[in-house]
């Protein structure tokens, strides 16, 4: 069956292929880009963000803080699968957190001129008119704002944060921070009745300079607050007095990667360092959970549960970070510091199940835990989020979770900031689509840049990763038959017995002798050559084929993307036009392994939209057809071309280099954009791998760029039988 005649959409095909789940799971149902909240006529190219997020009491409206724009943004989620922007409201400063009480929104706003003269206010907004009705001076720079569950008061962490450029960021740096408690009566904040709760003299680190970071209020009216830089926790009683406080302690972790070296290896250990907790949330009247992000002197890659008397109940150790590794979201570029960097935690009871949601800022993942037993949390899911989830809000009465993902990368041609919405319902879980869970030793992976099929075994595939992991060129074995698909092995590419260096592998094909042909895209600006390599079944490079001078004279940065075998010929797709190509034409480059001669044909690219470029990312021979993945370099709402084409194999007759090249005719097989939207996120830009297995089933994989400046999501799916 030809792909174009498939009657099912990709979303339906993928969903029906997944196993049923015995219990409800969360899946993402919608994504809202923050630029959509700007009014018509505004410059939507301006940087925007979604940082801390809250929900109205009826669960129908979200509010998030957007410090770059100096606004709070409102989103209508009456239909959570189709969120609608309700616009932005200017705060007259930098909003940090906003919460609802009844029909009003209360936002902490930083108005500080500098670190030594901090100032701030609490702004009241009437949601019916979206107008500011009151402002209350709180005397310093606010960070977190929390409401009492009964709405009777607000608590504000006035951090008065330090200057990281002074004294290497160490504290004390005055003035000291404190907590503000503000009564709310009849929907009106009593500014005159505010109480500023002194926290000095409590911490063992920087006692004179407490810097409260995040706080939460329980049903008894008790406030728990993290002093992140002080590595301290304070519990404030309902009477406004400090009830207990304790040092958050140190944690040593092993089985992690502590070196930024382009190599995913999880055998290192980190000596005990302070937790330096950031986000915190009550989980009952006696316990709270906190994420140990770290700051200037710590960060343990863990999250913890404590009793309010300071007793440690549970710590995650390396377990969550290693789970993140298994789904390809590990940020190797952060290995030398804080790894996955857990940022915030949210708690709610869904049905009868108490749940904790833990956000990893650097891995762009939200972990879902069952907290039925606070001494033994059970990891249930890892949810894909946008780039850098900062805040979360659970809406259990509607079975919803929302995340605020703060990073806007449009200045780099990438994705804007987003709010993402998840719903609890019957399974299956849609993510991850690919995992190395259960491998021993644990296989780290990411940035998958090429895909090939085992010629004999259906469902068995091979993938390679690109130069993101420059010190770790590898061939991964994938079993595509289970859901999610499984990475079952990793073969290091070596040269003379040592790990090969300066490779940018973008294509792979079995060589028919148990080894592989590999295509290296090359980066002349990084001294990585454009080349073809042959490796044996042990991963040792046995042959290196350099490009001839008549090609190299016209090279640009963008080289090979994919390789396939046709008898004695190797065919490579060149990603973009080189200097000797007509505009809109790229080479399909051929090398004869017997005669050691070169040739090429020209492939006509689709026309890119303004400001974009078009290129190739994969080539695969199957029977009478050569399949080619073509894409633009656009992402999210700008993505237009993510397509699978085919060319008749009989047209692949290479002409000699240096003269006119024949132009092949392409035929559209499948538009891959609908496939890229199956997770209800935003369209990623890099469809990098396509292969057809021994049973004739087509498989596609995307490149997550090794998580750096990316959501980290890898989509791996079947497009069904290929003719």
Beta strands, then each sheet from edge to edge (+ up, - down):
strand 1: 25-33
strand 2: 53-55
strand 3: 61-66
strand 4: 71-76
strand 5: 84-90
strand 6: 94-101
strand 7: 104-110
strand 8: 120-126
strand 9: 131-137
strand 10: 142-147
strand 11: 153-158
strand 12: 178-185
strand 13: 188-189
strand 14: 195-198
strand 15: 212-217
strand 16: 223-227
strand 17: 232-236
strand 18: 242-247
strand 19: 250-256
strand 20: 268-274
strand 21: 280-282
strand 22: 287-291
strand 23: 303-307
strand 24: 312-315
strand 25: 342-350
strand 26: 353-360
strand 27: 365-370
strand 28: 378-384
strand 29: 389-395
strand 30: 400-405
strand 31: 418-425
strand 32: 434-435
strand 33: 448-453
strand 34: 460-465
strand 35: 474-479
strand 36: 485-492
strand 37: 494-495
strand 38: 498-499
strand 39: 505-510
strand 40: 516-520
strand 41: 531-535
strand 42: 541-546
strand 43: 560-566
strand 44: 569-574
strand 45: 585-592
strand 46: 598-604
strand 47: 614-622
strand 48: 625-632
strand 49: 642-648
strand 50: 666-671
strand 51: 687-692
strand 52: 697-702
strand 53: 716-721
sheet 1: 1+ 31- 30+ 29-
sheet 2: 2+ 3- 4+ 5-
sheet 3: 6+ 7- 8+ 9-
sheet 4: 10+ 11- 12+ 13-
sheet 5: 10+ 11- 12+ 14-
sheet 6: 15+ 16- 17+ 18-
sheet 7: 19+ 20-
sheet 8: 21+ 22- 23+ 24-
sheet 9: 25+ 26- 27+ 28-
sheet 10: 32+ 36+ 35- 34+ 33-
sheet 11: 37+ 38-
sheet 12: 39+ 40- 41+ 42-
sheet 13: 43+ 44- 45+ 46-
sheet 14: 47+ 48- 49+ 50-
sheet 15: 51+ 52- 53+
end
